Every structure is written in structure tokens, then in C-alpha cells.
């Protein structure tokens, strides 16, 4: 499944304060509101990606 910001496929790399996340597409990193992201699997896919980030930080 893919997560999109506009027409770009992005990877969520950090969960920020409030309702923002940091995403990366190609060599560009941006802070964007979660509400502006779209996913093939809907909001659940975005939530799962954010949760997996939190677990990754704990494991490190």
C-alpha cells in the first residue's frame, strides 16, 4: 500500500507534535498535516504507519 501527499508517494519518517508528520519523497523532507495525506488503505493505513514508527523508536 502507498501513502500519498498530493500526487507524490511519501514515507512517514517522524510523528510531530499536534496533527503534523514529517514525510519524505525522493530527497525532499516536509512537515505536513496528517489530514492532507491519503492512502490506498484509508486512514487506518496512515495510523498503522505512524504506530510502526513509534515501535521502531522503542526498539532502537
C-alpha positions in Angstrom: 0.0 0.0 0.0 1.1 3.6 -0.6 0.7 6.8 1.2 0.3 10.0 -0.9 0.8 13.7 -0.3 -0.7 15.3 -3.3 0.5 13.2 -6.3 3.7 12.0 -4.6 4.2 8.7 -2.8 5.7 9.5 0.6 7.2 7.8 3.6 6.3 9.0 7.1 9.6 9.4 8.9 8.5 11.2 12.1 5.4 11.9 14.1 5.5 15.6 15.2 3.6 17.5 17.9 -0.1 18.1 17.2 -1.5 16.8 13.9 1.6 17.0 11.8 4.1 14.4 10.5 7.4 14.7 8.7 7.3 12.9 5.3 10.0 12.1 2.7 9.6 11.8 -1.0 12.7 11.4 -3.1 15.2 13.7 -1.5 12.6 16.1 -0.1 11.6 16.2 3.6 8.5 18.2 4.5 6.3 18.7 7.6 2.7 18.2 6.6 -0.7 17.9 8.3 -1.9 14.3 8.6 -5.2 15.3 7.2 -3.6 16.1 3.8 -2.2 12.6 3.4 -4.1 9.9 1.5 -3.6 6.2 1.4 -4.9 3.3 -0.6 -5.9 1.6 2.7 -7.5 4.8 4.0 -6.8 6.5 7.4 -6.1 3.1 9.0 -3.0 2.7 6.8 -1.7 6.1 7.8 -2.3 5.3 11.5 -0.5 2.0 11.2 2.5 3.7 9.6 2.6 6.2 12.5 2.3 3.4 15.0 5.1 1.4 13.4 7.3 4.5 13.7 6.7 4.7 17.4 7.6 1.0 17.8 10.8 1.5 15.7 11.9 4.2 18.1 11.4 2.0 21.1 13.4 -0.9 19.5 16.4 1.4 18.8 
